[in-house]
Amino acid sequence: MEFTVVIRKDGEWYTAWAAEVDIVSQGKSIEEAMKNIKEAVELYMEDEDAKIKTEDIIIYPLRVKNAKASPSVC
C-alpha cells in the first residue's frame, strides 16, 4: 500500500505528514523522518479500527505571479 507523505523543514527538524491517514512524525534528516513516518503508519495500520481516507488525495502544484516570498529548499 502506498501513502502520500509531505515533508517540511521546521527549524532543525523535518516533519513528515502521511496525508491519507493524517499521521505526523519527525526526524533530524529527511531519511530519519521517512523512517519514522513509515513506522508510525505501519503501527497505525495494525489497529483493526485504522481508517484510510476514502476520497482521493490530490497533490497539485500551484504557481502564482509576483510572489514576494522566496522559495525554500529542504
C-alpha positions as protocol buffer text, in pm:
chain_id: "A"
residue {
  index: 1
  type: MET
  ca { x: 0 y: 0 z: 0 }
}
residue {
  index: 2
  type: GLU
  ca { x: 131 y: 346 z: -83 }
}
residue {
  index: 3
  type: PHE
  ca { x: 72 y: 671 z: 103 }
}
residue {
  index: 4
  type: THR
  ca { x: 136 y: 1035 z: 21 }
}
residue {
  index: 5
  type: VAL
  ca { x: 398 y: 1188 z: 252 }
}
residue {
  index: 6
  type: VAL
  ca { x: 465 y: 1561 z: 272 }
}
residue {
  index: 7
  type: ILE
  ca { x: 793 y: 1664 z: 434 }
}
residue {
  index: 8
  type: ARG
  ca { x: 872 y: 2014 z: 561 }
}
residue {
  index: 9
  type: LYS
  ca { x: 1182 y: 2154 z: 726 }
}
residue {
  index: 10
  type: ASP
  ca { x: 1087 y: 2300 z: 1062 }
}
residue {
  index: 11
  type: GLY
  ca { x: 1391 y: 2456 z: 1230 }
}
residue {
  index: 12
  type: GLU
  ca { x: 1643 y: 2176 z: 1277 }
}
residue {
  index: 13
  type: TRP
  ca { x: 1382 y: 1904 z: 1225 }
}
residue {
  index: 14
  type: TYR
  ca { x: 1199 y: 1757 z: 925 }
}
residue {
  index: 15
  type: THR
  ca { x: 827 y: 1698 z: 978 }
}
residue {
  index: 16
  type: ALA
  ca { x: 658 y: 1420 z: 777 }
}
residue {
  index: 17
  type: TRP
  ca { x: 280 y: 1401 z: 727 }
}
residue {
  index: 18
  type: ALA
  ca { x: 108 y: 1093 z: 582 }
}
residue {
  index: 19
  type: ALA
  ca { x: -198 y: 1251 z: 421 }
}
residue {
  index: 20
  type: GLU
  ca { x: -429 y: 951 z: 380 }
}
residue {
  index: 21
  type: VAL
  ca { x: -411 y: 855 z: 748 }
}
residue {
  index: 22
  type: ASP
  ca { x: -338 y: 1202 z: 891 }
}
residue {
  index: 23
  type: ILE
  ca { x: -31 y: 1089 z: 1086 }
}
residue {
  index: 24
  type: VAL
  ca { x: 268 y: 1311 z: 1161 }
}
residue {
  index: 25
  type: SER
  ca { x: 622 y: 1221 z: 1264 }
}
residue {
  index: 26
  type: GLN
  ca { x: 962 y: 1389 z: 1250 }
}
residue {
  index: 27
  type: GLY
  ca { x: 1334 y: 1334 z: 1224 }
}
residue {
  index: 28
  type: LYS
  ca { x: 1664 y: 1523 z: 1217 }
}
residue {
  index: 29
  type: SER
  ca { x: 1706 y: 1429 z: 847 }
}
residue {
  index: 30
  type: ILE
  ca { x: 1469 y: 1351 z: 561 }
}
residue {
  index: 31
  type: GLU
  ca { x: 1572 y: 987 z: 580 }
}
residue {
  index: 32
  type: GLU
  ca { x: 1501 y: 971 z: 954 }
}
residue {
  index: 33
  type: ALA
  ca { x: 1166 y: 1146 z: 909 }
}
residue {
  index: 34
  type: MET
  ca { x: 1070 y: 895 z: 638 }
}
residue {
  index: 35
  type: LYS
  ca { x: 1180 y: 601 z: 855 }
}
residue {
  index: 36
  type: ASN
  ca { x: 977 y: 735 z: 1148 }
}
residue {
  index: 37
  type: ILE
  ca { x: 662 y: 810 z: 945 }
}
residue {
  index: 38
  type: LYS
  ca { x: 679 y: 462 z: 790 }
}
residue {
  index: 39
  type: GLU
  ca { x: 699 y: 306 z: 1136 }
}
residue {
  index: 40
  type: ALA
  ca { x: 411 y: 522 z: 1264 }
}
residue {
  index: 41
  type: VAL
  ca { x: 188 y: 432 z: 966 }
}
residue {
  index: 42
  type: GLU
  ca { x: 271 y: 62 z: 997 }
}
residue {
  index: 43
  type: LEU
  ca { x: 180 y: 68 z: 1368 }
}
residue {
  index: 44
  type: TYR
  ca { x: -142 y: 255 z: 1290 }
}
residue {
  index: 45
  type: MET
  ca { x: -238 y: 6 z: 1017 }
}
residue {
  index: 46
  type: GLU
  ca { x: -202 y: -284 z: 1265 }
}
residue {
  index: 47
  type: ASP
  ca { x: -506 y: -148 z: 1452 }
}
residue {
  index: 48
  type: GLU
  ca { x: -828 y: -309 z: 1330 }
}
residue {
  index: 49
  type: ASP
  ca { x: -1001 y: 31 z: 1363 }
}
residue {
  index: 50
  type: ALA
  ca { x: -748 y: 202 z: 1132 }
}
residue {
  index: 51
  type: LYS
  ca { x: -911 y: 421 z: 872 }
}
residue {
  index: 52
  type: ILE
  ca { x: -778 y: 543 z: 539 }
}
residue {
  index: 53
  type: LYS
  ca { x: -944 y: 846 z: 383 }
}
residue {
  index: 54
  type: THR
  ca { x: -1164 y: 718 z: 103 }
}
residue {
  index: 55
  type: GLU
  ca { x: -1155 y: 1035 z: -104 }
}
residue {
  index: 56
  type: ASP
  ca { x: -860 y: 1085 z: -335 }
}
residue {
  index: 57
  type: ILE
  ca { x: -575 y: 1299 z: -212 }
}
residue {
  index: 58
  type: ILE
  ca { x: -469 y: 1527 z: -495 }
}
residue {
  index: 59
  type: ILE
  ca { x: -130 y: 1694 z: -484 }
}
residue {
  index: 60
  type: TYR
  ca { x: -119 y: 1970 z: -741 }
}
residue {
  index: 61
  type: PRO
  ca { x: 145 y: 2241 z: -785 }
}
residue {
  index: 62
  type: LEU
  ca { x: 20 y: 2599 z: -791 }
}
residue {
  index: 63
  type: ARG
  ca { x: 210 y: 2888 z: -946 }
}
residue {
  index: 64
  type: VAL
  ca { x: 129 y: 3248 z: -865 }
}
residue {
  index: 65
  type: LYS
  ca { x: 262 y: 3562 z: -1031 }
}
residue {
  index: 66
  type: ASN
  ca { x: 464 y: 3823 z: -845 }
}
residue {
  index: 67
  type: ALA
  ca { x: 517 y: 3616 z: -534 }
}
residue {
  index: 68
  type: LYS
  ca { x: 728 y: 3820 z: -287 }
}
residue {
  index: 69
  type: ALA
  ca { x: 838 y: 3525 z: -73 }
}
residue {
  index: 70
  type: SER
  ca { x: 1146 y: 3332 z: -181 }
}
residue {
  index: 71
  type: PRO
  ca { x: 1101 y: 2958 z: -232 }
}
residue {
  index: 72
  type: SER
  ca { x: 1292 y: 2748 z: 21 }
}
residue {
  index: 73
  type: VAL
  ca { x: 1474 y: 2425 z: -42 }
}
residue {
  index: 74
  type: CYS
  ca { x: 1459 y: 2143 z: 214 }
}
